[in-house]
Amino acid sequence: MKLIYIYDAICGWCYGFTPVIQQLQTQFGAEMELEILSGGMMLSANHRPASAMYTYIQDAHKRVEATTGIKFGPAFLDEYLQTDDIMDSEKPGVALTVFKQYQPENAISFAHDMQLALNYYGKSLNDDKTYTELLEKYNIPAAEFLKKMQEDENKYATQQEFSMVQQWGITGFPAAILDNGEQLYLIARGFTPLERMLEAIKEIKDKV
């Protein structure tokens, strides 16, 4: 069985949901393969400066915190959202594509590190320095990693990932799909508590 987690690095609800996926990863271990895909929520057609999102996020983050238990940091809420940094899904999407070439087993951890960098520490996911700092934890050579992020083939692979998610009809994030080898089951559309995820997985496993 494989669980496919579809997220976006810019998505606040995904920031709250990734810890649930991490709990599933811990609980099932080698029993279940986990794959993470970038959804492409904010791309060139609809990306925007952080300051344009200020009013919306100041209200929306309270709902995310109340529902998921995650916390947004003052550096994000009071500082980053006052800047004109462009909130764009492409660069963190490419970073995840490249990271999976090094340590696919840690891809969900790295995805959450990007979310924390933005939503708690208020760091730009457009800034190479952000990735340089995150990569230290994984002992991945930063200069080599950043060079790979510039390669057309990795940018293309990321665009293909965005397109595949769209073709599956998934337009909202987060989402999770369970592949039992015969069929794909959408088991999460939006934030879904761990207990409900476990129930859905059990039901599908019992069908096999």
N, C-alpha and C positions, 0 to 999 in steps of 0.2 A: 504493500500500500504506500501511496505517496500523497503527502499533503502539499498543495501548492498555495503559497501565501502571496497574494497580490496586494502590493502596497505602493505608496508614493512617499518619498522622503519629505515632501513639503506638507503632507496631509496630517493635520492635527489629530484626527480620529485614529489614524494609523499609528501615530506616536503612542496613543493609549492602548492600542491593540497588540503591538509587537511583543510586549511582555507576556501576553497570553500565549502567543506562538512559542515564545522561549520556554514557557512552562510545559507546553506540549512536547517540545523537543527534549527537554529534560526527562519528562515522564516516560516517553516511548523509546527514547534512545535509538539503537540500531533497528528496532522493530518497525520503525516507520521512516521512510525517506522524506526529508523536507526540502522543498525548493522555494526560493523567493524570486518573484518577478516584479519589475518596476512598471507601474501603470501609466505614467505620463500624464498626471493630472493637470499640470500647468506647463504648457509648451509655448513655443513662439507665438502661436495664434492667440493665446489667452494669458500669457504670463504678465505680471505687473509688479510695480515697485512695492516694497514692504509697507511703505507709508499709506498706500492705497488700501491696504488690508487692515489698517490699524483699528478702525471702528468696528468692523465685523469681528475681528479676532478678540478684541477686548471683551466682547459679549460671549462669543462662541467658546472661548477657552474655559469659561466657567462650567459650561455643560459637559465638556470633555473631562474636566477634572472631577466633577461630581459623579459622572457615570463610570469612569475607568480607574480613578484613584491616582492617575499620573499628575505630575506637577509641572507647570510652565514656569520658567525662571524670570526674575525681574530683568535680567539682561536682554531677554527676548521681548517681553511685554513692554518695558519702559524705554529701552534703548534701540534695539534692532528695528522695531516697528515704526520708529521715527526716521529711519534712513530710506534712501532711494535704491537700496540693493534690490536687484530684480529677483523675485521669487520664481524660479524656473526649475522644472523637474529634470531637464536634460543632463546637466553635469553630474548631479548625484546618481542619476540612472547609469551613466557611463562608468562612474566610479564603482558601482555595484557590479556591473558587467566585468570590469577588470579584476575586481577583488575575487570574484568567483573563479577566475583562472588560477589564483594562488591558493586560496583556502575556502573551497565551497562549503565545507562543514561549519565554517564560522561566518558565513554570509549574513545570517539573521542577526548575529551579534554586531557585525559591522554596520548593518542597516540601522540598528537601534543607536549605535554610536553617532551616526550622522544625524539622527533625529534629536538626540540629546544635545549635540553641538549646536543645532539650530534653535530648538524649542526651549532649552534650559539655559545654555550658555550664550545664546544670541550671536553665534558665529555664522558667517556667510558660507553657504555651500557653493558659492562661485569662486571662493578664495582657495588657491592651491595650498596655502598654509594650513587651512583647516584639515585637509586630507593628510598633509605631512605629519601633523600632530596625532591624528587618529591612527595612523599606520604604525607608530612606534610600538603600540601594544601588541601588534601582530608580527613584529620583526620583519616587515616587508620593506624592501628598499624604496624609499619615497621617490627618488629621482626617476628610477625605472618605471614605477607605477604611474607617475604623472606623464611620462613620455607615452606610455601605452594609452592613457586617456586621450591623447591627441591623435591617435592613429585612426584613420578613416574606418578601418574594419571594425573597431570597437564601437565607434559612434553608430555605424550602420547596424551592428548587432543589437544595440540598445533601441534603435528606431524599430527594428523588427520585433523586439519584445513588446514595445508599446502597441504596435499594430496587431500582434497576436492577441493581446488582452482585449483590444477593441473588437476583434473578430469573434471573440468568445461572448461578446455582448456585455462585457463588464465595463460600466461607465462610472461607477461609484466605488470609493475605496474607504476602508479596507475590504477585501473579500478573501475567501478561502475555498479551495476546491479539493475534494478528496477523490483520488484516482485509485480505484480498487483493481485496476488491471483490465476491467471490462467496460467501465463506465465512469464518467466524470459527474460528481455530485457537488453542487454549490452548497456548502455547509455554513458559510458566513457571508452575509451581505451587510456591511457596517459592523460596528463594534458588537462582538458576541462574547458573553462571559465564558470562562473556562468550562464550567459545569455543562453549559449547553453544547459546547464544542465536543466534549467527551461523550455526551448522550448521542449526538449525531454520528460520531465515529463508531460508537458501539452498534448503533442500529444498522449501519452500512456493513460493518464487519460480520454481523449476525446473518446478513443476507448471503454471504459467500458460502 
